[in-house]
């Protein structure tokens, strides 16, 4: 439980000041969100089996939201990369 409490208290990275920093931050967010989505997906069946249908539905919703977040972050990353291309 301590690890989770520490993570909540951390202020997180500073907002990016340049397009290079923004792209790097978005790449990191995409990677983290992808891992989180995969973790949630791996827990679907055990949650259904061990905790029942109510918990399984909640995990299904969380998994869908993580997948949707990943798609939106990938779009933002593509837009940021395009904005960094000299025109």
C-alpha positions in Angstrom: 0.0 0.0 0.0 2.9 2.3 0.7 4.1 2.3 -2.9 0.7 3.5 -4.1 0.5 6.3 -1.5 3.9 7.5 -2.6 3.0 7.5 -6.3 -0.1 9.6 -5.5 1.9 12.2 -3.6 4.6 12.6 -6.4 4.0 15.8 -8.3 4.9 14.1 -11.6 7.1 15.5 -14.4 7.2 19.2 -15.0 5.1 20.4 -18.0 7.1 20.4 -21.2 8.6 23.7 -22.4 9.5 22.6 -25.9 8.0 20.4 -28.6 10.9 18.0 -28.1 10.1 17.7 -24.4 6.4 17.3 -25.2 7.0 14.5 -27.7 9.3 12.7 -25.2 6.7 13.0 -22.5 3.9 11.8 -24.7 6.1 8.8 -25.8 6.6 8.0 -22.2 2.8 8.3 -21.5 2.0 6.0 -24.5 4.4 3.4 -23.2 3.1 3.5 -19.6 -0.5 3.5 -20.8 0.2 0.5 -23.1 1.7 -1.5 -20.2 -1.2 -0.5 -17.9 -3.8 -1.6 -20.5 -2.0 -4.9 -21.0 -1.9 -5.5 -17.2 -5.6 -4.8 -16.9 -6.3 -7.2 -19.8 -4.3 -10.0 -18.1 -6.4 -9.5 -14.9 -9.8 -9.9 -16.6 -10.2 -13.7 -16.4 -8.8 -14.1 -12.9 -11.0 -11.2 -11.6 -14.1 -12.8 -13.1 -13.1 -16.2 -11.6 -11.9 -15.0 -8.2 -14.1 -12.0 -7.4 -17.2 -12.5 -9.4 -19.1 -10.7 -12.1 -19.4 -7.3 -10.4 -15.7 -6.9 -10.1 -15.2 -8.3 -13.6 -17.5 -5.7 -15.1 -15.6 -2.9 -13.3 -12.3 -4.3 -14.6 -13.7 -4.5 -18.1 -14.7 -0.8 -18.0 -11.3 0.1 -16.7 -9.7 -1.9 -19.4 -11.8 -0.2 -22.1 -10.9 3.2 -20.7 -7.2 2.4 -20.7 -7.4 1.3 -24.3 -9.3 4.5 -25.2 -6.7 6.6 -23.4 -4.0 4.8 -25.3 -5.6 5.6 -28.6 -6.1 9.3 -27.7 -2.5 9.6 -26.5 -1.2 8.1 -29.7 -3.2 10.7 -31.6 -1.8 13.5 -29.5 1.7 12.1 -30.0 1.2 12.0 -33.8 0.0 15.6 -33.7 2.9 16.7 -31.5 5.4 15.0 -33.8 3.8 16.7 -36.8 3.9 20.1 -35.1 7.7 19.6 -34.5 8.4 19.2 -38.2 9.8 22.4 -39.7 7.4 23.7 -42.3 
